[in-house]
């Protein structure tokens, strides 16, 4: 586990409203949710790019794309 110290400068009202969200557990949950959201968006972006292709991909090309995305995900998880 890594320790990371953050300093936030927030407007007073926002700081009061967010106080329950500033616990380590809540921040971890928020970060994990955002990471998941971004991964899903990347998958939809990739699907949109595939649909925009003039020629359909072969099954081997689709498998290669899937393998590349999985490898990129594994690399980013480390």
Buried (B, 14 or more C-beta within 10 A) or exposed (E): EEEEEEEEEEEEEEEEEEEEEEEEEEEEEEEEEEEEEEEEEEEEEBEEEEEEEEEEEEEEEEEEBEEEBEEEEEEEEE
